[in-house]
Amino acid sequence: MQKWSASVDRHLQELVTEGVLEKLSGGVYYVPKKSVFGKAPADEKNLVRSFLKDSRFVIVSPNDYNMLGLGTTQLYNFRKVYNYKRHGSFKLGNRLFHFIRKQRVPDVLTAEFLLIDLLNNINDLAEDQPSLLSNIVKKIKKMDAGKLRRLAQDYGTVGTRKFLEQVPA
């Protein structure tokens, strides 16, 4: 942009005022797409990729746990971003992201990883824990035990690994 403008900040502000660009956070802008409902929000993955300037991350929402069929019912309005670079909570646009720096980040979000993540964060959830733990035990018996063990070793907390060791095969 500096190649075409002597005052980048001023020109960015003009584009925001005209509605051509939308400012999401410091230094992060996007071109909003029009939909029948108005301006469509920025794509979550592209937004995080631009913010991190890296593509090695995975976005997890506690809402994703509902896909496991364990009886979780609560809805949450934040996302966790496991990544190699940033740590802390950031509001990008109108969405809250909790960036968590990890040594390892999975390439894809699988049911097994979601189960490990749920166990890691079970104390932070507004769910009926005894019922949820009972459903988790039933679910574990239907999943690939070897894959769960490997994922627990790579991504699980000590408590998660101990819990999985206690579940009969």
JOLINPE-V961416 format. One record per residue. N is the residue number from 1. RES is the residue in one letter. PSI is psi in whole degrees, -180 to 180 (none if undefined). NEAR is the number of other C-alpha atoms within 10 Angstrom. Layout:
N_RES_PSI_NEAR + N_RES_PSI_NEAR
This chain:
1_M_-36_10 + 2_Q_-26_8 + 3_K_-33_6 + 4_W_-7_7 + 5_S_138_11 + 6_A_-19_10 + 7_S_82_10 + 8_V_-46_13 + 9_D_-44_13 + 10_R_-43_11 + 11_H_-36_13 + 12_L_-43_19 + 13_Q_-39_14 + 14_E_-42_13 + 15_L_-36_15 + 16_V_-45_16 + 17_T_-39_11 + 18_E_-13_10 + 19_G_6_13 + 20_V_-39_13 + 21_L_158_17 + 22_E_130_21 + 23_K_128_18 + 24_L_-39_17 + 25_S_-179_13 + 26_G_112_8 + 27_G_2_10 + 28_V_117_14 + 29_Y_160_19 + 30_Y_160_18 + 31_V_111_16 + 32_P_139_17 + 33_K_146_12 + 34_K_140_10 + 35_S_177_9 + 36_V_-17_6 + 37_F_7_6 + 38_G_-149_9 + 39_K_128_13 + 40_A_141_12 + 41_P_160_17 + 42_A_147_18 + 43_D_130_11 + 44_E_-46_13 + 45_K_-42_13 + 46_N_-38_13 + 47_L_-50_18 + 48_V_-40_21 + 49_R_-42_14 + 50_S_-41_15 + 51_F_-45_18 + 52_L_-23_16 + 53_K_42_11 + 54_D_150_12 + 55_S_7_14 + 56_R_85_15 + 57_F_164_24 + 58_V_137_16 + 59_I_128_18 + 60_V_134_18 + 61_S_143_17 + 62_P_-22_21 + 63_N_-27_15 + 64_D_-25_18 + 65_Y_-26_19 + 66_N_-27_15 + 67_M_-19_11 + 68_L_-13_16 + 69_G_38_11 + 70_L_2_18 + 71_G_11_15 + 72_T_138_21 + 73_T_-15_13 + 74_Q_152_12 + 75_L_139_13 + 76_Y_152_12 + 77_N_35_10 + 78_F_164_16 + 79_R_146_19 + 80_K_137_17 + 81_V_106_23 + 82_Y_125_22 + 83_N_177_22 + 84_Y_-12_18 + 85_K_-49_15 + 86_R_155_16 + 87_H_134_14 + 88_G_175_11 + 89_S_133_15 + 90_F_139_14 + 91_K_118_12 + 92_L_112_19 + 93_G_-127_16 + 94_N_19_9 + 95_R_141_13 + 96_L_128_14 + 97_F_133_20 + 98_H_108_19 + 99_F_128_22 + 100_I_118_16 + 101_R_129_16 + 102_K_153_15 + 103_Q_-36_10 + 104_R_144_13 + 105_V_129_17 + 106_P_153_15 + 107_D_-37_10 + 108_V_157_10 + 109_L_113_13 + 110_T_165_10 + 111_A_-38_15 + 112_E_-43_20 + 113_F_-42_20 + 114_L_-39_20 + 115_L_-43_23 + 116_I_-44_24 + 117_D_-40_20 + 118_L_-46_20 + 119_L_-38_21 + 120_N_-33_18 + 121_N_16_14 + 122_I_-32_17 + 123_N_-16_10 + 124_D_-4_9 + 125_L_146_14 + 126_A_65_12 + 127_E_164_14 + 128_D_99_12 + 129_Q_-45_13 + 130_P_-43_9 + 131_S_-43_12 + 132_L_-45_16 + 133_L_-38_15 + 134_S_-44_11 + 135_N_-34_16 + 136_I_-43_20 + 137_V_-44_17 + 138_K_-41_13 + 139_K_-40_14 + 140_I_-39_17 + 141_K_-20_12 + 142_K_-5_9 + 143_M_168_12 + 144_D_107_10 + 145_A_-40_14 + 146_G_-44_9 + 147_K_-42_12 + 148_L_-43_20 + 149_R_-45_17 + 150_R_-45_13 + 151_L_-38_19 + 152_A_-38_23 + 153_Q_-41_14 + 154_D_-39_15 + 155_Y_-11_20 + 156_G_151_23 + 157_T_171_16 + 158_V_-43_11 + 159_G_-40_11 + 160_T_-45_20 + 161_R_-42_19 + 162_K_-42_12 + 163_F_-46_13 + 164_L_-34_20 + 165_E_-30_11 + 166_Q_-16_9 + 167_V_122_12 + 168_P_143_8 + 169_A_none_10
